[in-house]
Structure formats: structure tokens, C-alpha cells
Amino acid sequence: MAYVVTRAFTDSNLNAADENGEKHVYWEGDTYPYKPYAGATTKLRLKELLEGGYIDERRDEDGDQDPS
């Protein structure tokens, strides 16, 4: 499963900050990372981003999910 960023946003996860404490910015067109074994917190975050219009599920032309 893959998601594409449809509206730029800053990652609120403190673990996503670089060595200078700068948080990661996801820009429109970026791939939003997702791991299929993600826990409940990640699933809630995906729901929030999907419903907020920040990301959208990426699918290929056959309707299957894009593996990238």
C-alpha cells in the first residue's frame, strides 16, 4: 500500500526530526511512508491524514495498489 501527499504538511512525529531537531516536511507529490504492520497509532494518523485531504491512496490503472 502506498500513499501520495496531496497537500504539504509537517510531520508531527518527534522521531521524524533530523539531528538539528527540524521536523520533516512532506511536499505535494511525495510518497508518504507506510508499513503494513503499523500499530493502532499509525492507523489513526493515516485516517486523520486521509480525511484531512493531506494524503491519498495510490493505485495503478488496474485498481491494484501500487507497490512503490
C-alpha positions in Angstrom: 0.0 0.0 0.0 1.3 3.4 -0.8 0.1 7.0 -0.2 0.8 10.2 -2.1 0.9 13.6 -0.4 -1.8 15.8 -1.9 -1.3 18.8 0.5 2.1 19.7 2.1 2.4 19.2 5.8 5.0 18.9 8.6 5.3 15.6 10.3 4.3 15.8 13.9 6.3 12.7 14.9 9.3 13.7 17.0 11.1 10.6 15.7 11.0 12.2 12.2 13.1 15.2 13.3 16.7 15.4 11.9 19.8 15.8 14.0 19.1 19.6 14.3 15.6 19.0 15.6 14.0 20.1 12.3 10.8 18.2 11.6 10.3 16.5 8.2 8.1 18.3 5.7 6.1 16.2 3.2 5.6 18.1 0.0 2.8 17.6 -2.5 3.6 14.6 -4.7 5.9 12.9 -2.1 5.2 9.3 -1.2 4.0 9.1 2.4 5.7 6.0 4.0 3.6 3.3 5.4 4.4 -0.1 6.8 1.7 -2.8 6.7 2.4 -3.9 10.3 1.8 -0.4 11.6 0.1 -0.3 15.0 -3.1 1.5 16.0 -1.5 4.9 16.5 -0.2 4.9 12.9 -3.6 3.7 11.6 -5.3 6.6 13.4 -2.7 9.0 11.9 -3.4 7.6 8.4 -7.1 8.1 8.9 -6.5 11.7 10.1 -4.3 12.5 7.0 -6.7 10.8 4.6 -9.8 12.6 6.0 -7.9 15.9 6.2 -7.0 15.7 2.5 -3.2 15.6 3.1 -2.7 12.1 1.5 -4.5 9.9 -0.9 -4.1 6.2 -1.5 -2.1 5.5 -4.7 -3.4 2.8 -7.1 -2.4 1.7 -10.5 -4.6 1.7 -13.6 -6.0 -1.8 -12.8 -7.2 -0.7 -9.4 -4.5 -2.6 -7.6 -2.3 -0.9 -5.0 0.9 0.5 -6.3 3.9 -1.4 -4.7 6.2 1.6 -4.6 
